[in-house]
Amino acid sequence: MANGEIKVCVVGCCGRMGREVVKAVSAHQRMRIVAGVDLVQVGEDVGAIAGIGEVGIKVQSDLRSVLKESNANVAVEFTHPSATFENAMICIECGVAPVIGTTGWTQEMVSQLRDLCERYGVPAVIAPNFAIGAVLMMKFASEAAKYFDHVEIIELHHDRKADAPSGTALRTAELMLQARGKPFSGPSGGDTHITLPEVRGGSKDGIRIHSVRLPGLVAHQEVIFGGYGQVLTIRHDSLGRESFMPGVLLAIERVLSLRGLIYGLEHLL
Ligand code: NAP
């Protein structure tokens, strides 16, 4: 890390988030893109793909050899739920701190990665949502969860999202349950006669979660609390992928000074 410069490898550099990360890191004074990994557009210039002109770094497909050759300090990972765990393991085994935005992480996967971070002495950050407003939405929802017995989450994303429900919806549910210390009451008013299967969404400890997928959307969520004669709605909208970049840059800056695995951007704010 000469001159305090952080050398960054972007894993999934040709994807929607990866391209945005390449732009944000390239524009940062103390960070430099040193490698890009993806399964597509191999051999093409990472900067050209991101729309910022050539940066002299070609897309490669073998993460392990890229990390060994590139001297990267940090690997930012936005790929696919089926690939993220293995990518994270490779980073840690290579001594490169991963900053992971890919969703689909189960609690078991998180705890396995935590053990690996300890064993190799390599820090890591996983954040289901890097947008500051979304982190605040989760914080406010956790606070409200102590006072309301009924809640439903509606998460809305673009139609090419790989997983459902979103990592943000699951994390919101986890944080609300932690803050409350007990499950929610679920729907009141007796059993609903269901005439369309799954119309009430999925259920986690009394919290109904509904996933909307439509072209035109980016990433949005409403947490709706119901009480006697009142409703409290907490809503966040990511209107563009640049909304995630201040959080990603913060995690890149902070990860190397951490110990072990940090799960959730709220721990870095
Ligand atoms: P995307 O446009 O599909 O980009 C993912 C890229 O990664 C694609 O180019 C994909 O190639 C590539 N890829 C897949 N497996 C790979 C592997 N093993 N090694 C290297 N590259 C691989 O997806 P996206 O919209 O950028 O989203 C990526 C992830 O980030 C999703 O899980 C999404 O939910 C999450 N996300 C998180 C946040 C947050 O704040 N934490 C915000 C937005 C999105 P192929 O096209 O060949 O599969």
Boltz pocket constraint, residues with backbone or C-beta under 6 A from the ligand:
constraints:
  - pocket:
      binder: B
      contacts: [[A, 11], [A, 12], [A, 13], [A, 14], [A, 15], [A, 16], [A, 17], [A, 18], [A, 37], [A, 38], [A, 39], [A, 40], [A, 61], [A, 77], [A, 78], [A, 79], [A, 80], [A, 81], [A, 83], [A, 87], [A, 100], [A, 101], [A, 102], [A, 103], [A, 104], [A, 127], [A, 128], [A, 129], [A, 130], [A, 131], [A, 160], [A, 161], [A, 162], [A, 219], [A, 244]]
      max_distance: 6.0
